[in-house]
């Protein structure tokens, strides 16, 4: 089990998750919309392949921080 702090532009919560779940599954379970967002785990950006990997393969230890940052598009 991993203590995961999930932050978005509007919310911050800490949950206990199974380390065998993927980042995508965890975000879906927590009702976090990550479309059009940049995802950072422990300060490092995650790519598409890493989103499908088990959390325990991406972090060491029993706690981590996951940031979901909405991408802003610049207007013309």
Residue pairs with C-beta under 8 A, 6 or more apart in sequence:
1 16
1 17
1 18
1 19
1 62
2 16
2 17
2 18
2 19
2 55
2 56
2 59
2 62
2 63
2 64
3 14
3 15
3 16
3 62
3 63
3 64
4 14
4 15
4 16
4 17
4 26
4 55
4 63
4 64
4 65
4 66
5 12
5 13
5 14
5 63
5 64
5 65
5 66
6 12
6 13
6 14
6 15
6 26
6 27
6 30
6 32
6 66
6 68
7 65
7 66
7 67
7 68
8 32
8 67
8 68
8 70
9 68
9 69
9 70
13 30
15 26
15 30
17 26
17 55
19 54
19 55
19 56
19 59
20 54
20 55
20 56
21 29
21 54
21 55
22 51
22 52
22 53
22 54
22 55
23 39
23 41
23 46
23 50
23 51
23 52
23 53
23 55
23 58
23 66
24 34
24 51
24 52
26 55
26 66
27 34
27 39
27 66
27 68
32 68
34 68
36 70
36 71
37 68
37 69
37 70
37 71
38 45
38 68
38 69
38 71
39 45
39 46
39 51
39 66
39 67
39 68
39 69
40 46
40 66
40 67
40 69
41 50
41 58
41 59
41 64
41 65
41 66
41 67
42 59
42 64
42 65
43 65
43 67
46 58
50 58
55 64
58 64
